[in-house]
Amino acid sequence: MKKITLLCLIVVFSSTALCAQDNPIGFFTNNPLWGQFYHLGDKQVTYVLKDTPYLNKDYQDGTIFIHGESAFSAPMRYNSAKDLIEFLDEDNIKRELLRRPYITATLDNGAHYHITSYWDEDKNTEKFGYFTSLNDGEAQLLYRAEKEIRMGDKKYGNTVIEVSVKYRDLSAFYLKQGKQPSKKVKLNKKTVLALLDDKRPALEYFISKKKLNLRKKQDVLTLLEYYNALRS
């Protein structure tokens, strides 16, 4: 009974879990039932998915944590088009994890997904979404896997219109400092130092001394380790 109650608290039940065919994006505006079709005049319109929203479409073993405490383990995967964690319950039914900052997911491959705030530059507003942290400390390099659905080419037949569906990859690195919303950052010296400006002279000397290339993720992490040490 306790386990059932716990699942109710952290699971969003999606009707798409009952569909015979997997629906990685939820629905299309003019084709609400994935795997089915609609008619445009005398032609039948069908969609063909050419890509996947998953970093790895296969489920991987992982553990759900609530307030840092292990809750349960299950096969899971991250849907970067819907920005949510999907997992399989004991009956092998796909469920969607409730998106809350205090609920996190860690895969056995080491990826740790957590909800955090970030600044949406396009809409000039603060949002929340899933990220993976690449280091510890006050200043952290985060990675956000994100894909956006795009309608592709159309093939016209005598009675059928076939529409290809693709994803545009919007994945990016972000830099988070303390409790401030994380900000998107390109991995290069100019943009990284602009966000760490309070220690610029020391950082520039460190970069030169260590011959760091800030286009490389590992070198950025090395710089952040030094920056956090200066701030401690």
BELRA-V972265 format. One record per backbone hydrogen bond with DSSP energy under -1.0 kcal/mol. CO is the residue of the C=O (numbers start at 1). NH is the residue of the N-H. E is the energy in kcal/mol with one decimal. If there is no record, write none. Layout:
co={CO;CO}
nh={NH;NH}
e={E;E}
This chain:
co={1;2;3;4;5;6;7;10;12;14;15;16;25;28;31;33;38;40;43;44;45;46;48;53;60;61;62;63;64;65;66;69;72;74;75;76;77;79;79;80;84;85;86;87;89;93;95;96;98;100;102;104;105;106;107;111;113;114;116;117;118;120;120;125;127;129;131;132;138;140;141;142;143;144;146;148;150;153;155;159;160;161;162;163;164;165;166;168;172;173;174;175;176;177;182;183;186;188;189;190;196;197;199;200;201;202;203;204;205;206;207;213;216;217;218;219;220;221;222;223;224;225;226;227;228}
nh={5;6;7;8;9;10;11;98;96;17;18;19;27;31;28;36;45;43;40;161;38;163;165;80;76;108;74;106;71;104;69;66;64;62;88;60;86;83;84;147;79;97;77;95;92;89;87;12;100;103;67;65;113;63;110;107;105;131;129;182;127;124;125;120;118;116;114;143;178;176;134;174;132;172;170;168;166;164;162;44;157;46;155;48;152;50;150;148;144;185;142;183;140;180;119;175;188;192;193;194;199;200;203;204;205;206;207;208;209;210;212;216;220;221;222;223;224;225;226;227;228;229;230;231;232}
e={-2.2;-2.1;-2.2;-1.9;-1.3;-1.2;-1.2;-3.1;-1.7;-1.7;-1.7;-1.2;-1.3;-1.0;-1.2;-2.0;-3.2;-1.8;-2.8;-2.9;-1.4;-2.9;-2.8;-2.1;-3.0;-2.8;-2.0;-2.6;-3.4;-2.3;-2.1;-2.8;-3.1;-1.5;-2.0;-3.0;-2.8;-1.3;-1.4;-2.1;-2.9;-2.9;-2.2;-3.2;-2.2;-2.1;-2.2;-3.8;-1.1;-1.9;-2.9;-2.6;-3.4;-2.6;-2.1;-2.8;-2.2;-2.3;-2.0;-2.2;-3.0;-1.1;-1.4;-3.0;-2.6;-2.3;-2.1;-2.3;-2.4;-2.8;-2.6;-2.6;-2.0;-2.0;-3.0;-3.2;-3.0;-2.6;-2.8;-3.2;-3.2;-2.4;-2.6;-2.8;-3.8;-3.2;-3.2;-2.4;-2.7;-2.5;-3.3;-2.3;-2.9;-1.8;-2.5;-2.9;-1.8;-2.1;-2.2;-1.4;-1.7;-1.5;-2.4;-3.0;-1.9;-2.1;-2.8;-2.1;-2.7;-2.7;-2.0;-2.2;-1.8;-2.2;-1.9;-2.1;-2.4;-2.0;-1.6;-2.7;-2.8;-1.5;-2.0;-1.6;-1.0}
